[in-house]
Amino acid sequence: MMNNINQAVLIIIIANVLVSMKGFKEYSFLDKYKFQVSRILAGEKIRTLTSGFLHVDWIHLGFNMYALYLFGDIVARVLNTPNFLMIYFGSLIAGSLYSLYYHKDEPYYSSVGASGAVSGIVYSSILLYPGMSLYLFFIPIPIPGYIFGVGYLLYSIYGMKKQLGNVGHSAHLGGAIGGFVITLVLQPILLSTNKILVISLGIPIILLLLFGKKMKNL
């Protein structure tokens, strides 16, 4: 099955594995390139990109790379490789920038992971292939892609408010927004062919952008 994977998707997976492995072994390397608000605001902008290739452990890495393997190929085949790369890296940066905006008053906030980029790819694939069905852990029946998309957005907003676990919900959400917007820019026909889906995913995004910071203080 790996023989059929798009080469760009495969290269990104390999890069994530190699960089993350170095981070597992050398904390100084992880610390130098992770996302950290105070360091980025001090001028280390490269962290908004490098943090997306680091992970805290094998489980974190495995989940992200498996999701990229499943959904990345859909985007690359439908939109071609250059557009896949645009969505992947655009979503990665969007996730970092939204995290920076959301946590700008928390200088020691830090995170790592490709979740923002992968979230953007997942949302792009849902827009491009809304009829897909997803199987989630502990749920034996398939869930329509658009249901998953709306549910994920709402869960991310809730997670940001409640600060659930050590998950970077803001990066997930920022990346999803990036994938959503970039895909529509590349394929504006989706605004007419998948109008209901676009509206369903767009309303929570608009509400978040309007009221996100106020929600944090409630």
URRADA-V502087 format. One record per helix or strand of 2 or more residues. SS is the DSSP state (A for helix, B for strand). FROM is the first residue (numbers start at 1). TO is the last residue. Records with the same first field share a line. If there is no record, write none. Layout:
SS=FROM-TO, FROM-TO
This chain:
A=2-4, 7-25, 27-33, 37-41, 47-53, 58-79, 81-102, 115-128, 145-162, 169-186, 190-193, 195-216
B=35-36, 110-111, 133-134, 143-144
